[in-house]
Amino acid sequence: MKIHKPLCEAVFNYEKAKVYPLHTPGHKGGRGMDHSLLAALGKRAAAIDVSLMSELDDIHCPEGCLKEAQELAAQVYGSDSCFFAVNGTTGAIHAMLIGALKPGEKVLIPRNAHRAVAGALVLGGLAAVFLPPEYDEAFGINTQITPEAVEKALAADPYIKAVLVTSPNYYGLAADLKAIGEIAHSRGALLLVDEAHGAHLGFSAALPPSALQCGADACAQSTHKTLGALTQCSMLHVKGQRIDQKQIAAAMSLLTTTSPNYLLMASLDAARSQLAARGAAMAEAALAVAEKLRQSLRDIEGLKVLDSGILERSEVAGFDGTKVTVNVANIGITGIEAGEILRENGLAVELVDRNNVLFLLTYADDNEEIESIINKIKEIFHIIKKQNKPVLALSNNCQMPVAQQILSARQAFYADTEAIAFREAAGRICSEQISFYPPGIPVIIPGELLTEEIISYCQSMLALGLPVSGSQDGSLTKIQVVKQ
Ligand SMILES: Cc1ncc(COP(=O)(O)O)c(C=O)c1O
């Protein structure tokens, strides 16, 4: 069956028309492009790097092929409206929060939310009420927030206007969104979901239900993370009458370039068409290869593999089996070291932390190479295991010290600031955020108090070799703080 791809078709038709470009971009259909870049991209990709043609619609007021492509995506996901986002889920989260809330309004946020959420607090002047996520000691990872904790927080503060949940989290653990949504709605608050890791959910009963299926008012998804869109391409979905859909559209427009890259935009249309054609088969293929890898790793004594057993924890309502998390502490190496060894052997993983390595599998891994890749991973772990290194004590590096909020993120971001020695910054209010990437979860955000505990936590993460993101000084020698 031929699936209609309005945006792809419009872009390819424009290419076929062979119009001479007396317009941007400056490389003019590849004619002036650096040769090595042109060779890497290919002439066709360079020729369709176009924007702003009337045939290609207008992202700020879509009425043609883009409108149709977004409507088709909304249909596939079951939303009322879908917005294509070319600044990743970061941009979609910014628009979701800024469009749903007014400056000064309160939003309940799990403290392990992605740094994009902290960005939205600054941009939108929102007030955060943080909720600590639950923690699993066996893997040393954050799990989820509970409906009970949400209920308690909303009961304690009737001014909270929205609950933001990150679900599934990086490790594929989903929150009980249905229960959280019912609680939020019964108290007049919105349910907004950072579903960056869940663009593939909702297409198979073997995966956790999607945020929209659970009653979310809006969700932001990284189509590029687990589906076929090009990197930085995401979708923002909205559903229902509780949320002001016009205001979300206005926020998306406010935050989006006037020159969106149509290769990127068309890739969202293409990814949606794949889902429409065979979404269930794609989900099942990803789950099957991930299970194969999980099974192979279970065979190696000492490795602890995260699986659906985690559902015994009451706060974990669903497990996305396409994420394979392996705790390597018992074979005597850190997750970071395991990641390095795998990389030296030509394998790059999605995430490492002190205890774990995370392999991300998708429908695209259902290929001829995967069998030998799984064998190679198994062999590498066998070799490490045979070295009989002493077992490492599990580290609780995902259990971050709780920072105290003194100023709003926006107040601190715009305050007069100074750079001081990080080691001596205890007692000062931070004006920037510090995250380690991945997973990009801020240890501290603007407006929070630096403490000895936070400083030594960050230093221990640096010592592990995890890269800093967010702070102006990647070595964390200096930190920007609010002037006293
Ligand atoms: C939970 C979470 N939310 C949001 C994002 C941001 O997504 P993007 O990279 O598409 O901007 C990420 C990225 O890793 C993430 O892990």
The ligand as an ORCA input file, in Angstrom:
! r2SCAN-3c Opt
* xyz 0 1
  C      13.918     12.941     29.171
  C      14.384     13.837     28.071
  N      13.634     14.898     27.747
  C      13.985     15.741     26.758
  C      15.134     15.536     26.036
  C      15.505     16.499     24.958
  O      15.304     15.916     23.729
  P      15.989     16.442     22.402
  O      17.386     15.920     22.405
  O      15.132     15.861     21.329
  O      15.953     17.929     22.445
  C      15.950     14.434     26.337
  C      17.181     14.189     25.584
  O      17.959     13.325     25.858
  C      15.566     13.567     27.392
  O      16.324     12.530     27.750
*
